[in-house]
Amino acid sequence: MNSNQILWVTTLIMLAGGLLILAAGKRRTQGEGLHTVLHGIVPIIAACSYLAMATGQGLITLPTVGGAILAGETTPTRVFYFARYIDWTFTTPLLLISLGMTAMRHGPKRHGALVGSVLSDVMMIITAFIFGASLQGWTKWTWFIVSCAAFLGVYYVIWKTQMEGNATQRDDVRATYKRNASILSLVWLVYPIILAVAPDGLGIVSDATSVLLIAILDVIAKVAYGYMSVKSDTAATDRDLAEGEPKLNRSIRHAA
């Protein structure tokens, strides 16, 4: 498959995945409804991004970085998929918000930590965009380093601040958060590696290969992970409602 075919197939997968998550999720409580909407909208946003790239509206052609040009030769070019950065600017904060809701399901929320992770994430995406769009080698890799530094800020919140808040939660909530945080952390760790070896970076792998690898990661992070997270939230809500029913019944009897 070439790059364009991969983009079209991923568009359909994202759209189907988003609709599946919206249909599978429940809305018995405000938290459960928000969780469903967050994970359902993420693949749909991604579908729009992939559609833009598949139709040629979400990409531009830029010169390849580095390499001397001999007399009579044309400047080598690469395809820069800018729409994916627009996608990530919206979808990764939504995933972080959902993860934060999972970490601190009951009791007071650490809003500062959540805002901090989102801002670090947006900074990471914007500086990664500048990295991909840069034409000069030293400035390109400077922005890559800045983006990775912002990425560490996201990891700090996930594994330090939110983990501390999650430590006081119920056993199933703690297990779900650790699993979700591990999956997202591992999947997201692969993105900068692919960008570094893609045509936007070192050019070690082909355009089609980099497009395929990022598409696979996107499907895992947005569809597979989203569906799993919604089902876990449904199970946690089942327990919330089951444990809350006796208290509710006692309150009703006492009022009567």
C-alpha positions as CSV (number, residue, x, y, z in Angstrom):
1,M,0.0,0.0,0.0
2,N,1.2,3.5,-0.7
3,S,0.8,6.5,1.6
4,N,-2.4,7.7,0.2
5,Q,-4.1,4.3,0.5
6,I,-3.0,4.0,4.1
7,L,-4.5,7.4,4.8
8,W,-7.8,6.5,3.3
9,V,-8.0,3.1,5.2
10,T,-7.1,4.8,8.5
11,T,-9.8,7.5,7.9
12,L,-12.5,4.7,7.7
13,I,-11.1,2.9,10.7
14,M,-11.1,6.1,12.8
15,L,-14.6,7.0,11.8
16,A,-15.9,3.4,12.6
17,G,-14.0,3.3,15.8
18,G,-15.4,6.6,17.0
19,L,-18.9,5.6,16.3
20,L,-18.4,2.2,18.0
21,I,-17.1,3.9,21.2
22,L,-20.0,6.3,21.2
23,A,-22.4,3.4,20.8
24,A,-20.7,1.1,23.4
25,G,-20.3,3.8,26.1
26,K,-23.0,4.5,28.6
27,R,-24.3,7.8,30.1
28,R,-25.8,6.8,33.5
29,T,-23.7,9.4,35.4
30,Q,-22.2,12.7,34.3
31,G,-18.7,11.2,34.6
32,E,-19.6,8.2,32.6
33,G,-21.2,10.3,29.9
34,L,-18.2,12.6,29.7
35,H,-15.8,9.7,29.5
36,T,-17.8,8.2,26.6
37,V,-17.9,11.5,24.7
38,L,-14.2,12.2,25.2
39,H,-13.1,8.9,23.8
40,G,-15.8,8.8,21.1
41,I,-14.8,12.2,19.7
42,V,-11.1,11.5,19.6
43,P,-11.2,9.0,16.7
44,I,-13.7,11.2,14.8
45,I,-11.3,14.2,15.0
46,A,-8.5,11.9,13.8
47,A,-10.8,10.7,10.9
48,C,-11.1,14.4,9.8
49,S,-7.4,14.8,10.0
50,Y,-6.7,11.6,7.9
51,L,-9.4,12.7,5.4
52,A,-7.6,16.0,5.0
53,M,-4.3,14.3,4.4
54,A,-5.8,11.7,2.1
55,T,-7.3,14.4,-0.1
56,G,-4.1,16.4,-0.2
57,Q,-5.4,19.3,1.9
58,G,-3.6,18.3,5.1
59,L,-0.1,18.1,3.7
60,I,2.5,20.2,1.8
61,T,5.7,19.5,0.0
62,L,8.9,20.8,1.6
63,P,12.6,20.5,0.7
64,T,14.5,17.6,2.2
65,V,16.8,18.7,5.0
66,G,20.6,18.3,4.3
67,G,22.5,16.9,1.4
68,A,24.4,18.8,-1.3
69,I,22.7,19.5,-4.6
70,L,24.9,18.9,-7.7
71,A,24.7,21.1,-10.7
72,G,21.6,20.3,-12.8
73,E,19.8,18.4,-10.1
74,T,16.6,19.4,-8.5
75,T,16.1,19.8,-4.8
76,P,14.8,16.6,-3.2
77,T,11.5,17.0,-1.5
78,R,9.4,15.4,1.3
79,V,5.8,15.4,2.2
80,F,5.0,17.2,5.5
81,Y,1.7,16.0,7.0
82,F,0.8,19.1,9.0
83,A,-2.8,17.9,9.6
84,R,-1.6,15.3,12.0
85,Y,-0.3,18.0,14.4
86,I,-3.7,19.7,14.4
87,D,-5.2,16.4,15.2
88,W,-2.8,15.7,18.1
89,T,-3.3,19.2,19.5
90,F,-6.9,18.4,20.1
91,T,-6.9,14.6,20.7
92,T,-4.0,14.1,23.1
93,P,-5.3,16.7,25.6
94,L,-8.7,14.9,25.5
95,L,-6.9,11.6,26.3
96,L,-5.1,13.2,29.1
97,I,-8.3,14.7,30.6
98,S,-9.8,11.2,30.5
99,L,-6.8,9.7,32.1
100,G,-6.9,12.4,34.8
101,M,-10.5,11.6,35.5
102,T,-9.6,7.9,35.9
103,A,-6.7,8.7,38.2
104,M,-8.8,10.8,40.6
105,R,-12.2,9.2,40.1
106,H,-13.5,9.8,43.6
107,G,-12.9,12.8,45.9
108,P,-11.2,16.1,45.1
109,K,-9.4,16.5,41.7
110,R,-5.9,17.9,41.2
111,H,-6.9,20.5,38.6
112,G,-3.4,22.0,38.6
113,A,-1.9,18.7,37.6
114,L,-4.4,18.2,34.8
115,V,-3.9,21.7,33.4
116,G,-0.2,21.2,33.7
117,S,-0.2,18.0,31.7
118,V,-2.4,19.5,29.0
119,L,-0.2,22.6,28.6
120,S,2.9,20.5,28.5
121,D,1.3,18.3,25.9
122,V,0.3,21.2,23.7
123,M,3.8,22.6,23.9
124,M,5.2,19.3,22.9
125,I,2.9,19.1,19.8
126,I,3.6,22.7,18.7
127,T,7.4,22.3,19.0
128,A,7.2,18.9,17.2
129,F,5.3,20.7,14.4
130,I,8.1,23.3,14.2
131,F,10.6,20.4,14.1
132,G,8.8,18.8,11.2
133,A,8.5,22.1,9.3
134,S,12.0,23.2,9.9
135,L,14.4,23.2,6.9
136,Q,17.8,23.7,8.7
137,G,19.3,20.8,10.6
138,W,20.5,22.5,13.8
139,T,17.2,24.4,14.4
140,K,15.2,21.3,13.5
141,W,16.9,19.2,16.1
142,T,16.8,22.0,18.7
143,W,13.0,22.0,18.4
144,F,13.0,18.2,18.6
145,I,14.9,18.4,22.0
146,V,12.5,21.0,23.3
147,S,9.5,18.8,22.3
148,C,11.0,15.8,24.1
149,A,11.6,18.0,27.2
150,A,7.9,19.0,27.2
151,F,7.0,15.3,26.8
152,L,8.9,14.6,30.0
153,G,6.6,17.1,31.8
154,V,3.6,15.1,30.6
155,Y,5.2,11.9,32.0
156,Y,5.9,13.6,35.3
157,V,2.3,14.5,35.8
158,I,1.1,11.0,34.8
159,W,3.6,9.0,36.9
160,K,4.2,11.4,39.8
161,T,1.4,13.9,40.5
162,Q,-1.6,11.9,39.3
163,M,-0.1,8.7,40.7
164,E,-0.1,10.2,44.2
165,G,-3.7,11.2,43.8
166,N,-4.6,7.8,42.5
167,A,-3.0,6.1,45.5
168,T,-6.0,7.0,47.7
169,Q,-8.5,5.5,45.3
170,R,-10.4,2.2,45.3
171,D,-8.4,-0.9,44.2
172,D,-10.1,-1.3,40.8
173,V,-9.6,2.4,40.1
174,R,-5.9,2.2,41.0
175,A,-5.4,-0.9,38.7
176,T,-7.2,0.7,35.8
177,Y,-5.2,3.9,36.0
178,K,-1.9,2.1,36.1
179,R,-2.8,0.0,33.1
180,N,-4.1,3.0,31.1
181,A,-1.2,5.1,32.0
182,S,1.2,2.4,31.0
183,I,-0.4,1.8,27.7
184,L,-0.5,5.5,26.7
185,S,3.0,6.1,27.9
186,L,4.4,3.2,25.9
187,V,2.5,4.1,22.7
188,W,3.3,7.8,22.9
189,L,7.0,7.0,23.5
190,V,7.2,5.5,20.0
191,Y,5.9,8.6,18.2
192,P,9.1,10.7,18.6
193,I,11.2,7.8,17.5
194,I,9.3,7.4,14.3
195,L,9.3,11.2,13.6
196,A,13.1,11.2,14.2
197,V,13.7,8.5,11.5
198,A,10.9,9.6,9.1
199,P,11.6,11.9,6.1
200,D,10.8,14.9,8.4
201,G,13.9,13.9,10.4
202,L,16.8,11.7,9.4
203,G,15.0,10.1,6.5
204,I,16.0,6.6,7.4
205,V,12.5,5.1,6.7
206,S,10.3,5.8,3.7
207,D,7.3,8.1,3.6
208,A,4.9,5.1,3.3
209,T,6.5,3.3,6.2
210,S,6.4,6.3,8.5
211,V,2.7,7.0,7.5
212,L,1.8,3.3,8.2
213,L,3.6,3.2,11.6
214,I,2.0,6.4,12.8
215,A,-1.4,5.2,11.6
216,I,-1.0,2.0,13.6
217,L,-0.1,4.0,16.7
218,D,-3.0,6.4,16.2
219,V,-5.4,3.5,15.9
220,I,-4.1,1.9,19.1
221,A,-4.1,5.1,21.1
222,K,-7.4,6.4,19.9
223,V,-9.6,3.4,19.0
224,A,-8.3,0.4,20.8
225,Y,-7.3,2.2,23.9
226,G,-10.4,4.4,23.8
227,Y,-12.7,1.4,23.6
228,M,-10.9,-0.4,26.5
229,S,-11.0,2.8,28.6
230,V,-14.7,3.2,28.1
231,K,-15.4,-0.4,29.0
232,S,-13.3,-0.1,32.2
233,D,-15.2,3.1,33.1
234,T,-18.5,1.2,32.6
235,A,-17.3,-1.5,35.0
236,A,-16.2,1.1,37.6
237,T,-19.6,2.9,37.3
238,D,-21.4,-0.4,37.8
239,R,-19.5,-0.8,41.1
240,D,-20.2,2.9,42.0
241,L,-23.9,2.4,41.5
242,A,-24.0,-0.9,43.3
243,E,-22.2,0.4,46.3
244,G,-24.2,3.6,46.3
245,E,-27.7,1.9,46.1
246,P,-27.7,0.7,49.8
247,K,-26.8,4.2,51.0
248,L,-29.5,5.7,48.8
249,N,-32.1,3.2,50.1
250,R,-31.2,3.9,53.7
251,S,-31.5,7.7,53.1
252,I,-35.0,7.1,51.6
253,R,-36.1,5.0,54.5
254,H,-34.8,7.5,57.0
255,A,-36.6,10.3,55.2
256,A,-39.9,8.3,55.2
